[in-house]
Amino acid sequence: MLLAAVSLAAAIVGAGVLGPLVALGALAWLVIFTLRRVGADPPPFPPPQPTLAWASAALRYVGEFVAWAAPYVPFLAPTIVFVAVTWPLPSESATLAFQEQASQIIPVVLIGYVIEAGAIRWRARSVDWLLSLVTVALLIAGETYALVAIANDDPVHADIVAGAMAAGVVAILAAAAQGVGTSPQGQLGAEYEKRPDPGETP
């Protein structure tokens, strides 16, 4: 499991065609493995029919499947955002100003994620370790590319740097959503309401 996760993090920032293909395969394997590990049953796919109604149902199924799987595979959120931001952006920026600012912003985002993850752990629930692994890998890769661009005086890999920052922000939101969904405050409040009043006789 760890080897697959490390392969995914390394392949995401890989160059050429092989890197994205390995990343896609590793990501699919991680999703399938995680869903099987938790014993989750996906919503049933509509029976294939050569009709427009079935095509519409199939499209709705995609949205339903994503909404169903999201709580089980939170590491998908920063990964998808990274790809969505990186794909359309040019690799080279006009100047080094973007890389210079990003090299200062990315550590702040990383610290913000660590604080958020630590707060959730303090609430007696740890953040999904794959979410943390993918997030840290992406942020470190973005910071590395930014520093290398500055050191070489070459404004390249701006797309990866931007994708890493966006993925880091989304990871913070995903961790916060995970903490809210599993926060014990609601359970403690419910237990408190069930406790009898000290002045009442049981």
C-alpha positions in Angstrom: 0.0 0.0 0.0 2.8 2.4 0.9 4.7 1.6 -2.2 1.7 2.3 -4.4 1.1 5.6 -2.6 4.7 6.6 -3.1 4.6 5.6 -6.7 1.5 7.7 -7.2 3.2 10.8 -5.6 6.3 10.4 -7.7 4.4 9.7 -10.9 2.2 12.8 -10.5 5.2 15.0 -11.0 6.9 12.8 -13.6 7.7 14.0 -17.0 6.7 12.7 -20.4 3.8 10.2 -21.1 4.9 7.4 -18.8 4.6 9.5 -15.6 0.9 10.4 -16.1 0.1 6.9 -17.1 1.7 5.4 -14.1 0.0 8.0 -11.9 -3.4 7.2 -13.4 -2.9 3.5 -12.8 -1.6 3.9 -9.3 -4.5 6.3 -8.5 -7.1 3.8 -9.8 -5.5 1.0 -7.8 -5.4 3.1 -4.6 -9.1 4.0 -5.1 -10.2 0.4 -5.6 -8.0 -0.9 -2.8 -9.3 1.7 -0.4 -13.0 1.1 -1.2 -12.5 -2.7 -0.9 -10.6 -2.2 2.4 -13.5 -0.3 4.0 -16.0 -2.8 2.6 -18.1 -0.1 0.9 -20.7 -1.1 -1.7 -21.1 1.4 -4.5 -24.6 2.4 -5.8 -25.8 0.0 -8.6 -25.0 1.0 -12.1 -28.2 1.3 -14.3 -28.7 -1.7 -16.6 -27.4 -0.8 -20.1 -30.1 0.1 -22.6 -29.8 1.7 -26.0 -32.0 4.7 -25.0 -31.4 8.4 -24.2 -33.0 7.8 -20.8 -30.2 5.3 -19.9 -27.5 7.7 -21.1 -29.0 10.3 -18.8 -29.1 7.8 -15.9 -25.5 6.8 -16.6 -24.4 10.5 -16.4 -26.3 10.9 -13.1 -24.6 7.8 -11.9 -21.2 9.3 -12.3 -22.2 12.2 -10.0 -23.8 9.9 -7.5 -20.7 7.6 -7.5 -18.4 10.6 -6.9 -20.5 11.8 -4.1 -20.7 8.3 -2.6 -16.9 7.6 -2.9 -15.6 11.0 -1.8 -15.7 10.4 2.0 -13.8 7.1 1.6 -11.1 8.5 -0.7 -10.5 12.1 0.3 -7.0 12.0 -1.3 -8.8 12.2 -4.7 -9.8 15.8 -4.2 -6.3 17.4 -4.2 -5.2 15.0 -6.9 -8.0 16.0 -9.2 -7.5 19.7 -8.5 -3.8 19.3 -9.2 -4.5 17.8 -12.6 -7.3 20.2 -13.4 -5.1 23.2 -12.7 -1.9 21.9 -14.2 -3.3 20.5 -17.4 -4.4 23.8 -19.1 -1.6 26.1 -17.8 1.6 26.7 -19.8 4.7 25.2 -18.3 6.7 28.4 -18.6 5.8 31.8 -17.0 6.7 35.2 -18.3 9.0 36.0 -15.3 10.2 34.4 -12.1 7.9 36.6 -10.0 5.3 33.8 -9.8 7.9 31.2 -8.7 9.3 33.6 -6.2 6.0 34.3 -4.6 4.9 30.6 -4.7 8.1 29.6 -2.9 6.9 31.7 0.0 3.2 30.7 -0.2 3.6 26.9 -0.4 5.3 26.6 3.0 2.4 28.6 4.5 -0.1 26.2 2.9 1.9 23.2 4.2 1.9 24.7 7.7 -1.8 25.4 7.4 -2.5 21.8 6.4 -0.4 20.5 9.3 -2.3 22.7 11.8 -5.6 21.5 10.4 -4.6 17.8 10.5 -3.3 18.3 14.0 -6.5 19.9 15.2 -8.5 17.0 13.8 -6.2 14.5 15.5 -6.7 16.5 18.7 -10.4 15.8 18.3 -9.7 12.1 18.6 -9.8 11.4 14.9 -6.8 11.2 12.6 -6.8 12.5 9.1 -6.7 10.0 6.3 -3.0 9.1 5.9 -3.2 8.9 2.1 -4.6 12.4 2.0 -1.7 13.6 4.1 0.8 11.7 2.0 -0.5 13.0 -1.4 -0.8 16.6 -0.1 2.7 16.7 1.4 4.1 15.1 -1.8 2.4 17.7 -4.0 3.4 20.6 -1.9 7.0 19.5 -1.6 7.1 19.0 -5.4 5.7 22.4 -6.0 8.2 24.0 -3.6 11.1 22.1 -5.2 10.2 23.1 -8.7 9.8 26.7 -7.6 13.2 26.8 -5.9 14.9 25.1 -8.9 13.4 27.6 -11.3 14.7 30.4 -9.1 18.1 28.9 -8.7 18.4 28.3 -12.5 16.9 31.7 -13.4 14.5 29.8 -15.6 10.7 30.4 -15.2 9.6 26.8 -16.0 7.2 24.4 -14.3 4.8 27.2 -13.4 1.9 24.8 -14.0 3.1 22.3 -11.5 3.8 25.0 -8.9 0.3 26.4 -9.4 -1.3 23.0 -9.3 0.5 22.2 -6.0 -0.8 25.4 -4.4 -4.3 24.7 -5.5 -4.2 21.1 -4.4 -2.8 22.2 -1.0 -5.8 24.5 -0.4 -8.3 21.9 -1.4 -6.5 19.4 0.9 -7.0 21.8 3.8 -10.7 22.0 3.0 -11.0 18.2 2.6 -9.3 17.7 6.0 -11.6 20.2 7.6 -14.7 18.5 6.0 -13.4 15.2 7.3 -13.0 16.6 10.8 -16.5 18.2 10.8 -18.0 15.0 9.6 -16.4 13.0 12.4 -16.2 15.6 15.1 -17.2 14.1 18.5 -18.8 17.4 19.5 -22.2 16.3 18.2 -22.0 12.9 19.9 -20.9 14.5 23.2 -23.8 17.0 22.9 -26.2 14.2 22.4 -24.8 12.2 25.3 -25.0 15.3 27.5 -28.7 15.7 26.7 -29.3 12.1 27.7 -27.8 12.6 31.1 -30.3 13.1 33.9 -30.5 16.3 35.8 -28.7 16.1 39.1 -31.8 17.4 40.9 -34.0 14.8 39.3 -34.6 11.3 40.8 -33.7 8.5 38.3 
